[in-house]
Each structure stands twice: as structure tokens, then as C-alpha cells.
Amino acid sequence: MKPAIIANFVFFNAVWFACVLGAAAGNAWIGLLALAAFAAWQIGISPHRFADIRLLLIAGIIGFIVDTGYAWSGLVQYADPAPSSGTAPWWIVALWMNFALALNHSLKWLQPYPLLASVFGLIGGPLAYYGGIKLDAVFPQVPLLQVMIVFGLAWAVVTPLLTAIALWTRTGVFIQKPQPD
């Protein structure tokens, strides 16, 4: 495995912790700063820098819409809720953008497998939010099982959508057949 792919995975996880722990401590700017540093590094070394930038922006918009829906519905509340308590906070949008920075790099292997990407989202999405809940950055407003089901279903749809968009921003096609090793 290439060192840049490993570094992408490490930075992706480090930004997640910076965003969640920063928000939980009332210092969401820490996560935003970590994302800015990761984005500058990744885009700087990427062979697909314009694809990464487009995907970063698209994922940020999708994330703002999805997590604002969670807030509006009363499903969850967020620590450090800027810009307002009725919308997705900046640090959550940063997490979506962080995810986007992995999709053409350390998570690129998901692109030819939409069903696997869906299962990955079904499990990984709720686990990420559960981590945020346990670290006091996300606060369920309804029973936890209901929150996890909604998150799982949403991420089961969003993950293959984002992997398809990642492929499209990089190659101009939405579907890629798996290539033999």
C-alpha cells in the first residue's frame, strides 16, 4: 500500500477526532483547522486535485442538508451548534468534507462496489455518530435505536451516492466495473 494512502487514512481519522472532540469541548474551530490542514495536504499531493475539490464541495452541501434534516426533525442536537441550533453545525459539515477527502484515496476501493458501499454506510455511518454520542458531541433526542436506524438507512443511501460522485468527479463516469487484480 502506498504511503500516501496510509497517510490519507490516518489523517482522515485524526480529523474525525479533532472535529468531534473539539465540538464536545466547545472548540469546533479545532476540527475546522484540522480539516483545512488535511485538505491542503491532500489536494496538494493529489493526482486528482480538481476532482477532490469538487467532491469536497458536493459532500459538504449534501452533509449540510442531511444533518440539518436530523436537527430539524428533532432526532439529534449537536454540541457547539454554530451557525445555529436548527442547522448542521460547521464541524459536522467538516466531517462530511473529511469523508470526501478519503473517497478518491484510502476509500477508493469502494467505488466499483455500490452494494458494498451501501453496507459500509449502513454500519459505518451509525458507528461514527455513536462515537460522537459517546464523546458528547451529538445528543439523541429520541430513543438511541431509532437514531441508529435512521442514520444507518441514510448512510446506506449516501455512501454509494458519494462513491459514485467521487468516481464521476475523477473519471466522468458514475459506475465502474471491478477490475481484476
C-alpha positions in Angstrom: 0.0 0.0 0.0 1.3 3.4 -0.9 2.4 5.7 1.9 0.0 8.5 0.7 -2.9 6.1 1.0 -1.9 5.2 4.6 -1.4 8.9 5.4 -4.8 9.7 4.0 -6.4 7.1 6.2 -4.5 8.3 9.3 -5.4 12.0 8.6 -9.0 11.1 7.9 -9.3 9.5 11.3 -7.3 12.3 13.1 -9.7 15.0 11.6 -12.7 13.0 12.8 -11.3 13.0 16.4 -10.4 16.7 16.1 -13.9 17.6 14.9 -15.8 15.5 17.5 -13.6 16.2 20.5 -13.3 19.9 19.6 -17.0 20.3 19.3 -17.6 18.4 22.6 -15.2 20.8 24.3 -16.9 23.9 22.7 -13.9 24.4 20.4 -15.2 23.4 17.0 -12.6 25.5 15.3 -10.0 22.8 16.2 -11.7 20.4 13.8 -12.1 23.0 11.1 -8.4 23.8 11.4 -7.6 20.1 11.2 -9.8 19.7 8.1 -8.2 22.7 6.4 -4.7 21.3 7.0 -5.7 17.8 5.8 -7.4 19.3 2.7 -4.4 21.5 1.9 -2.1 18.5 2.1 -4.4 16.0 0.3 -5.2 18.4 -2.5 -1.6 19.5 -2.8 -0.4 15.9 -3.4 -3.4 14.5 -5.2 -3.3 13.5 -8.9 -7.0 14.3 -8.9 -7.0 17.6 -7.1 -9.9 19.2 -9.1 -11.9 16.0 -8.5 -11.1 16.2 -4.8 -12.2 19.9 -4.6 -15.5 19.2 -6.4 -16.2 16.2 -4.3 -15.3 18.2 -1.1 -17.9 20.9 -2.0 -20.6 18.4 -3.1 -20.2 16.3 0.1 -20.3 19.5 2.2 -23.6 20.5 0.6 -25.1 17.0 1.0 -23.9 16.8 4.6 -25.3 20.2 5.4 -28.7 19.1 4.0 -28.7 15.6 5.7 -27.6 16.8 9.1 -29.8 19.8 9.0 -32.7 17.4 8.4 -31.6 15.5 11.5 -31.6 18.7 13.5 -34.9 20.0 12.1 -36.6 16.7 12.7 -35.6 16.7 16.4 -33.7 13.5 16.0 -30.5 14.9 17.5 -28.9 18.1 18.8 -25.2 18.9 18.3 -22.5 20.3 20.6 -21.2 23.7 19.5 -24.1 24.2 17.1 -22.8 27.1 15.1 -24.1 28.6 12.8 -27.5 27.9 14.6 -29.1 25.1 16.6 -31.6 24.5 13.7 -28.9 23.6 11.1 -26.0 21.2 10.8 -23.0 22.8 12.6 -19.8 23.6 10.8 -17.9 20.8 12.4 -20.4 18.2 11.1 -20.1 19.6 7.6 -16.3 19.4 8.1 -16.8 15.7 8.8 -18.6 15.2 5.6 -15.9 17.0 3.7 -13.3 14.9 5.6 -15.1 11.8 4.4 -15.0 13.1 0.8 -11.2 13.5 1.1 -10.9 9.8 1.6 -13.2 8.7 -1.2 -10.7 9.1 -4.0 -7.8 7.8 -1.9 -7.9 5.4 1.1 -11.6 4.5 0.4 -11.3 4.4 -3.4 -11.7 0.6 -3.2 -15.4 1.1 -2.5 -16.1 2.9 -5.8 -16.7 -0.2 -8.0 -18.9 -1.8 -5.4 -22.1 0.2 -4.7 -23.7 -2.6 -2.7 -20.6 -2.9 -0.5 -20.6 0.9 -0.2 -24.2 0.7 1.0 -23.4 -1.9 3.6 -20.3 0.1 4.6 -22.5 3.1 5.1 -25.3 1.2 6.9 -22.8 0.1 9.5 -20.1 2.8 9.5 -22.4 5.8 9.5 -24.2 5.0 12.7 -20.9 3.9 14.3 -19.4 7.2 13.6 -22.4 9.1 15.1 -22.4 6.7 18.0 -18.8 7.7 18.7 -19.9 11.3 18.6 -22.7 10.4 21.1 -20.3 8.7 23.4 -17.9 11.6 23.2 -20.6 14.2 24.0 -20.7 15.9 20.6 -24.1 14.5 19.4 -27.1 14.2 21.7 -30.0 11.9 20.7 -33.5 13.4 21.3 -35.3 10.2 20.6 -34.5 6.6 21.6 -31.0 5.6 20.5 -32.2 2.6 18.5 -34.4 4.9 16.4 -31.5 7.3 15.8 -29.2 4.5 14.8 -31.8 3.1 12.3 -32.3 6.5 10.7 -28.6 7.1 10.5 -28.0 3.6 9.1 -30.6 4.0 6.4 -29.4 7.4 5.4 -25.8 6.3 5.2 -26.8 3.2 3.3 -28.0 5.6 0.5 -25.5 8.4 0.9 -22.3 6.3 0.9 -22.8 4.7 -2.6 -24.1 8.0 -3.9 -20.9 9.7 -2.7 -18.7 6.9 -4.1 -20.4 7.3 -7.4 -19.9 11.1 -7.3 -16.3 10.5 -6.4 -15.8 8.3 -9.4 -17.6 10.8 -11.6 -15.5 13.8 -10.4 -12.4 11.7 -11.1 -13.3 9.9 -14.4 -16.6 11.4 -15.8 -18.5 8.1 -15.2 -20.8 7.1 -12.4 -20.4 3.3 -12.5 -17.2 1.4 -12.7 -16.9 -2.4 -13.1 -14.5 -4.1 -10.7 -11.1 -4.6 -12.3 -9.3 -7.9 -11.8 -6.1 -7.7 -9.6 
